[in-house]
Amino acid sequence: MEIFLRGPLGKGFVLPASARKVALVSMEDSPAHVRGLIQPVLKLGAAVVVLTNSHVESLPDDVEVQPLTSLVDALGWADYAAFDVARENLPELIENLRALNQAHTWKEAEVFVRTPVPCGGLAECGVCAVATRSSWKLACKDGPVFDLREV
């Protein structure tokens, strides 16, 4: 039996080498999409906090976990933030950050936009389209991770 596997689709998080304080923010049920950044952050010697309302197990001792209610404090502390949000909740996240006066304060912040990709990354169906400041982008090709300032 032959199995054909496709590699990762689109663009992932790019952790800046200069990051020293990192906030990993999961606005959804599970922090799985930002959890993969923990080891690279620790290898940089940076501090990391995971913000989620989910129960998280099996994290290294160096990782702090805080509820989403600590978002304002964590964003004031961090020099890089990685967000995980469903596409339908993206406008709410942006509005909340604006209300907190945090949308423009980082040099480095990215957002993983959770959206269906039924075409398997062929960039032909448009179902995964995400509205950005400049135009519509396809999560399967141009994302699913976008610069926060772009959305």
JOZI-V637695 format. One record per backbone hydrogen bond with DSSP energy under -1.0 kcal/mol. CO is the residue of the C=O (numbers start at 0). NH is the residue of the N-H. E is the energy in kcal/mol with one decimal. If there is no record, write none. Layout:
co = (CO CO)
nh = (NH NH)
e = (E E)
//
This chain:
co = (10 15 19 20 20 21 22 23 24 30 30 33 34 36 37 38 39 40 41 46 47 48 49 50 59 63 65 66 67 69 70 71 72 73 79 80 81 82 83 84 85 86 88 89 90 91 92 93 94 95 96 97 107 108 109 110 111 113 116 125 127 129 134 136 137 137 142 143 145 146 146 149)
nh = (144 18 46 78 79 48 81 50 83 33 34 36 37 40 41 42 43 45 44 21 63 23 65 25 62 49 51 69 70 73 74 75 76 77 22 109 24 111 26 113 88 89 92 93 94 95 96 97 98 99 101 100 80 147 82 145 84 86 119 128 138 136 131 129 141 142 10 112 110 149 150 132)
e = (-1.7 -1.7 -2.8 -2.7 -1.4 -2.3 -2.5 -3.2 -2.0 -1.2 -1.8 -1.8 -1.8 -2.3 -2.6 -2.4 -1.3 -2.0 -1.2 -2.8 -2.0 -3.0 -2.8 -2.9 -1.8 -3.1 -2.2 -2.2 -1.8 -2.5 -2.8 -1.7 -1.3 -2.5 -2.4 -2.3 -3.3 -3.4 -2.7 -2.9 -1.7 -1.2 -2.1 -2.5 -2.5 -2.6 -2.5 -2.3 -2.5 -1.8 -3.4 -1.4 -1.2 -2.7 -2.8 -2.5 -2.7 -2.9 -1.4 -1.5 -1.4 -2.7 -2.2 -3.4 -3.3 -1.0 -4.7 -3.0 -2.9 -1.4 -1.0 -3.3)
//
